[in-house]
Amino acid sequence: MKKYLIFFGVIGIIASAVSCGRMNDIHDKYRNETIYSGKVANLRSYAGIERAYLAWDNPVDYKSKSILIEYYAYEDTVYKALFDDVFVNGRITLDSTVIEGLVHNAAYTFNVYTLDADSNKSITVSTMVTPMTRST
C-alpha cells in the first residue's frame, strides 16, 4: 500500500511541475503588459437594399486611432474597410458607416475593431445582417 502511495505522490509532483511550466510559458507571453485599444460598444446594424448600416459607440481611450471592419457572407472571402483618418482631437470621430455592394441575399458577418498606432486589433465586436436584394 505504501508503494502505491509513494508512486502516486511522485506522479502528482511530476504532473504539477509540468503544469506549472506550461502556466509560466503562458504568463511569459503576456509579461510585456501590452495595453490594447478599447473595443467599440453597443454595435447596431440595419439591413438596406444591397447595403448594411452599422453604428457603434467608440471607446473612450487615447490608444484607439482607427476603425477596421471585416465582413463576409462566406468565410472564403473576407472584405475589409479601414478608416484610418478618423482620429481628431484625441478621439475617434467615426461612429457609423454604410457598407454597400452586398448583392447576395445571405447573412453577412461584420467584425468591428479599433486599431492602435501599431495596427494592433482590439477585441472584436460582431453583428450579422441579411441585406435585401432588388428584384429584377
C-alpha positions as CSV (number, residue, x, y, z in Angstrom):
1,M,0.0,0.0,0.0
2,K,2.9,2.4,0.8
3,K,4.4,1.7,-2.6
4,Y,1.2,2.9,-4.3
5,L,1.0,6.0,-2.2
6,I,4.6,6.9,-2.9
7,F,4.2,6.1,-6.7
8,F,1.0,8.3,-7.0
9,G,2.7,11.0,-4.9
10,V,5.7,11.1,-7.3
11,I,3.3,11.2,-10.3
12,G,1.4,14.1,-8.7
13,I,4.6,16.1,-8.2
14,I,5.8,15.5,-11.8
15,A,2.3,16.4,-13.2
16,S,2.3,19.6,-11.0
17,A,5.8,20.6,-12.2
18,V,4.8,20.1,-15.9
19,S,1.5,22.1,-15.4
20,C,3.4,25.0,-13.7
21,G,5.9,25.1,-16.5
22,R,3.1,25.5,-19.1
23,M,1.5,28.2,-16.9
24,N,4.8,30.1,-16.8
25,D,5.1,29.9,-20.6
26,I,1.6,31.4,-21.0
27,H,2.5,34.1,-18.4
28,D,5.7,35.0,-20.2
29,K,3.8,35.5,-23.4
30,Y,1.8,38.4,-21.7
31,R,4.5,39.7,-19.4
32,N,5.1,42.8,-21.5
33,E,1.9,44.4,-20.2
34,T,0.6,45.5,-23.5
35,I,-2.4,47.7,-23.2
36,Y,-4.7,47.1,-26.1
37,S,-7.0,49.7,-27.6
38,G,-10.6,49.7,-26.4
39,K,-13.3,47.9,-28.2
40,V,-16.4,49.5,-29.7
41,A,-19.6,49.1,-27.7
42,N,-23.3,48.9,-28.5
43,L,-22.8,47.8,-32.1
44,R,-26.1,48.2,-34.1
45,S,-26.8,47.0,-37.6
46,Y,-29.6,47.7,-40.0
47,A,-30.3,46.0,-43.4
48,G,-30.9,48.0,-46.5
49,I,-31.2,47.3,-50.2
50,E,-27.8,45.7,-51.1
51,R,-26.2,47.5,-48.1
52,A,-25.8,47.4,-44.4
53,Y,-25.8,50.4,-42.0
54,L,-23.6,49.9,-38.9
55,A,-23.4,52.2,-35.9
56,W,-21.5,51.9,-32.6
57,D,-20.2,53.8,-29.6
58,N,-16.5,54.5,-29.6
59,P,-14.2,53.6,-26.7
60,V,-13.0,56.5,-24.5
61,D,-9.3,55.9,-24.6
62,Y,-6.3,57.6,-26.2
63,K,-4.9,54.4,-27.7
64,S,-7.5,53.8,-30.4
65,K,-6.5,55.5,-33.6
66,S,-8.7,54.0,-36.4
67,I,-11.6,51.6,-37.2
68,L,-11.3,48.3,-39.1
69,I,-14.4,46.5,-40.3
70,E,-14.0,42.9,-41.7
71,Y,-17.1,41.4,-43.3
72,Y,-18.0,38.3,-45.2
73,A,-21.0,36.2,-46.3
74,Y,-18.9,33.1,-46.9
75,E,-15.7,32.6,-44.9
76,D,-13.6,32.0,-48.0
77,T,-13.7,35.7,-48.9
78,V,-13.2,38.4,-46.3
79,Y,-13.6,42.0,-47.2
80,K,-12.0,44.9,-45.2
81,A,-12.9,48.5,-44.7
82,L,-10.2,50.6,-43.0
83,F,-11.0,54.0,-41.7
84,D,-7.6,55.5,-40.6
85,D,-8.3,59.2,-41.0
86,V,-10.9,59.4,-38.2
87,F,-8.7,60.3,-35.3
88,V,-9.3,64.0,-34.5
89,N,-8.5,65.9,-31.3
90,G,-7.6,62.8,-29.3
91,R,-10.7,60.8,-30.2
92,I,-12.1,58.6,-33.0
93,T,-14.9,60.6,-34.6
94,L,-16.4,57.9,-36.9
95,D,-19.3,56.1,-35.2
96,S,-21.3,54.8,-38.1
97,T,-20.9,53.8,-41.8
98,V,-22.7,52.2,-44.7
99,I,-21.3,49.2,-46.4
100,E,-22.6,48.9,-50.0
101,G,-22.4,46.4,-52.7
102,L,-23.8,43.5,-50.7
103,V,-25.6,41.7,-53.6
104,H,-26.0,38.3,-52.1
105,N,-29.2,37.5,-50.2
106,A,-27.1,35.9,-47.5
107,A,-26.3,36.7,-43.9
108,Y,-23.1,38.9,-43.7
109,T,-21.0,38.8,-40.5
110,F,-19.4,42.2,-39.6
111,N,-16.5,42.3,-37.2
112,V,-15.6,45.8,-35.9
113,Y,-12.2,46.5,-34.4
114,T,-10.3,49.6,-33.2
115,L,-6.6,49.8,-34.1
116,D,-3.8,51.4,-32.2
117,A,-0.9,53.3,-33.8
118,D,0.9,50.0,-34.4
119,S,-2.2,48.4,-36.1
120,N,-2.9,46.0,-33.2
121,K,-6.5,45.0,-33.2
122,S,-8.8,45.4,-30.2
123,I,-11.2,42.7,-29.1
124,T,-13.8,42.1,-31.8
125,V,-17.4,43.1,-31.7
126,S,-19.6,41.3,-34.2
127,T,-23.1,41.5,-35.7
128,M,-24.9,39.8,-38.6
129,V,-27.0,41.5,-41.3
130,T,-29.0,40.0,-44.2
131,P,-29.4,42.7,-46.8
132,M,-32.4,42.9,-49.1
133,T,-31.9,42.5,-52.8
134,R,-33.6,44.2,-55.7
135,S,-35.9,42.1,-57.7
136,T,-35.2,42.1,-61.4
